[in-house]
Amino acid sequence: MKTIQRLAATAIVLLSPGLALAEARTSIVASDFGVFDDAKGTFTPTRTVLRAGKPEYGWMMLLDTPKRQVRYREELSGPDGVAPIVRERTVTPDDGVILNVWSADKHHPAGRYVVRVLIEDQVEKTFVFVIQ
């Protein structure tokens, strides 16, 4: 039944150009920032990243999108003296989930960081965190 509903929705979108734009919108259902632990396979939400042990940190988002692939632009800014970093990627959501991971080490200065993520140039999420 779901297949028939999906085919019907696709046909409506293809036959209605004005509706196609509205239907193709992507939205963020849930999002969080935190620390990843590959050894344990866990993600711990936090706004504080400790440099000890070179942790992997980043964001995760659950998207509601009809698209097989989505584009995102990530803008990372840090404490004074740290040059902003901009990344643009096209990714395939895994059950609606996309993420990006960074590694902290002694070369990352302590301080306040801001990550601004734009999805399909439409929706935005901002995360603020501190590296200690």
C-alpha positions as CSV (number, residue, x, y, z in Angstrom):
1,M,0.0,0.0,0.0
2,K,2.8,2.4,0.8
3,T,4.3,1.8,-2.6
4,I,1.1,2.8,-4.3
5,Q,0.8,5.9,-2.2
6,R,4.4,6.9,-3.0
7,L,3.8,6.3,-6.7
8,A,0.6,8.4,-6.6
9,A,2.4,11.2,-4.7
10,T,5.3,11.1,-7.3
11,A,2.8,11.3,-10.2
12,I,1.1,14.3,-8.6
13,V,4.4,16.1,-8.1
14,L,5.5,15.4,-11.7
15,L,2.2,16.5,-13.2
16,S,2.0,19.7,-11.1
17,P,5.0,21.9,-11.5
18,G,3.9,24.4,-8.8
19,L,3.3,21.6,-6.3
20,A,6.7,20.0,-7.1
21,L,8.5,22.9,-5.5
22,A,6.4,22.7,-2.3
23,E,6.7,18.9,-2.2
24,A,10.5,18.8,-2.7
25,R,11.2,20.8,0.5
26,T,13.5,19.3,3.1
27,S,12.9,19.9,6.8
28,I,14.9,19.0,9.9
29,V,12.9,16.7,12.2
30,A,15.6,16.5,14.9
31,S,19.2,17.5,15.4
32,D,21.9,17.5,18.0
33,F,25.6,18.2,18.5
34,G,27.9,16.0,20.6
35,V,30.7,13.5,20.9
36,F,31.0,10.2,18.9
37,D,32.7,7.1,20.3
38,D,33.3,4.7,17.4
39,A,34.6,2.0,19.8
40,K,31.3,1.9,21.6
41,G,29.2,3.0,18.7
42,T,27.6,5.8,20.7
43,F,26.8,9.5,20.3
44,T,26.6,11.6,23.5
45,P,24.9,15.0,23.2
46,T,27.0,17.7,24.7
47,R,28.1,21.3,24.1
48,T,31.6,20.8,25.6
49,V,34.4,18.9,23.8
50,L,37.5,17.9,25.7
51,R,40.7,17.7,23.6
52,A,42.1,14.9,25.8
53,G,42.0,11.6,23.9
54,K,41.4,13.3,20.5
55,P,37.6,12.9,20.6
56,E,35.4,12.9,17.5
57,Y,32.6,15.5,17.7
58,G,30.0,16.8,15.4
59,W,26.4,17.1,14.5
60,M,23.6,14.7,13.5
61,M,20.3,15.5,11.8
62,L,17.2,13.6,11.0
63,L,15.7,15.0,7.8
64,D,12.3,14.7,6.3
65,T,13.0,14.8,2.6
66,P,11.8,13.2,-0.6
67,K,15.3,13.5,-2.1
68,R,17.8,10.7,-2.4
69,Q,20.7,13.1,-1.9
70,V,20.9,16.4,-0.1
71,R,23.4,19.2,-0.2
72,Y,24.6,20.9,2.9
73,R,26.9,23.8,3.5
74,E,28.7,23.9,6.9
75,E,30.4,27.0,8.2
76,L,32.6,26.6,11.2
77,S,34.0,29.6,13.1
78,G,36.1,29.5,16.2
79,P,37.9,31.7,18.7
80,D,39.8,34.8,17.5
81,G,42.7,33.9,15.3
82,V,41.0,30.8,13.9
83,A,40.2,31.0,10.2
84,P,36.6,30.1,9.4
85,I,36.1,26.8,7.5
86,V,33.4,26.2,4.9
87,R,32.5,22.8,3.6
88,E,29.9,21.9,1.0
89,R,28.9,18.3,0.4
90,T,26.3,16.2,-1.2
91,V,25.3,13.2,0.9
92,T,22.9,10.3,0.9
93,P,20.8,10.3,4.1
94,D,20.8,6.9,5.9
95,D,17.2,6.4,7.0
96,G,16.9,10.2,6.9
97,V,20.1,10.8,9.0
98,I,23.0,12.9,7.9
99,L,26.0,13.9,10.0
100,N,29.5,15.4,10.0
101,V,32.3,14.5,12.3
102,W,35.5,16.5,13.3
103,S,38.4,15.4,15.4
104,A,39.8,17.5,18.3
105,D,43.4,17.5,19.2
106,K,46.0,19.8,20.8
107,H,46.1,22.0,17.7
108,H,42.4,23.0,18.1
109,P,42.5,26.1,20.3
110,A,40.3,26.1,23.4
111,G,37.3,28.4,23.1
112,R,33.8,28.9,21.7
113,Y,32.9,27.6,18.3
114,V,29.8,28.0,16.1
115,V,28.7,25.6,13.3
116,R,26.1,26.9,11.0
117,V,24.6,24.2,8.7
118,L,22.4,25.0,5.7
119,I,20.5,22.2,4.1
120,E,19.6,22.6,0.4
121,D,20.0,26.4,0.9
122,Q,16.6,26.4,2.7
123,V,16.8,25.2,6.3
124,E,19.4,26.1,8.8
125,K,20.6,24.8,12.1
126,T,23.3,26.5,14.3
127,F,25.2,24.7,17.0
128,V,27.4,26.5,19.6
129,F,30.0,24.5,21.5
130,V,33.2,24.9,23.5
131,I,36.5,23.1,23.1
132,Q,38.4,22.7,26.4
